[in-house]
Amino acid sequence: MSAEPTRRIVLLRHAKAEWSDDSDHERPLAERGRKDAPVAGRRLATAGIIPDLALCSTSVRTRETWKLAVHELPQRPRTVYEDRLYEASLGELIALISETSDEVADLLLVGHNPGMHALADALAGEAEGDLLPRLNRSGFPTAAIAVLTFSGPWKSVEHGTGRLAAFWPPHE
């Protein structure tokens, strides 16, 4: 019997957005966000993380973040713009992950707080070193990345099943 494959869930919070009179969904990136998003992409590339599938919220700021970040990767993963990521609750995020095909080894979600922080915190049953306290102190800032690993099928993702393997705030 073979061992369960190790999978990665990469959580990328959108970069800093402008405050505007437009609807929240239509808010574009601020100048700082346009600088931080490519840095997030370079961090993924440097760590050798090239997702098989990227699920990106349909908001303007998440789409702009992903567009700037993905240009830093050596290859573009299949990307799906997913309405359900916008304003998703923790339960909705876990349900979305559980729909992922088991052919996908590395899944990236480009989304929003409080969902990204709640998901990282809920899934991390274990963490490398001081990563979990650092994550919780920081509140998962814009353009931050969390990488969680777990074994088994995507349908088995639930509270405490992952290991927080990396957490990269944008200005560290």
NORDANOR-V162632 format. One line per field, one symbol per residue. ss: DSSP state (H for helix, E for strand, L for the rest). phi: phi as a letter, one per 30 degrees, with the letter a starting at -180 (. if undefined). psi: psi as a letter, one per 30 degrees, with the letter a starting at -180 (. if undefined). A space follows every 10 residues. Layout:
ss=???
phi=???
psi=???
This chain:
ss=LLLLLEEEEE EEELLLELLL LLLHHHLLEL HHHHHHHHHH HHHHHHLLLL LLEEEEELLH HHHHHHHHHH LLLLLLLEEE EEHHHLLLLH HHHHHHHHLL LLLLLEEEEE ELLLHHHHHH HHHEEEELLL HHHHHHHHLL LLLLEEEEEE ELLHHHLLLL LEEEEEEELL LL
phi=.dddddbbcc cbdedecdcb dddedcdddd eddddddddd dddddddicc ddbccbedde ddddededdd ddddbddebb dcedddhdde dddddddddd ddddcbcccc bbddddddde dddddbadhc ddddedddii deidbbbcca cjdddddaei dcbdcabbdd cb
psi=kllkkklkkk kjkllklkkl fllefgklkl eeefeeeeee eeeeeefgjj lekkkklfle eeeeeeeeef ffkfkklkkk jjeffkgkle eeeeeeeffk kffkejkkkj allfeeeeee eefiflkkbg eeeeeeefgi lkglkkkkll kaleffklkg flkjfkjjlf h.
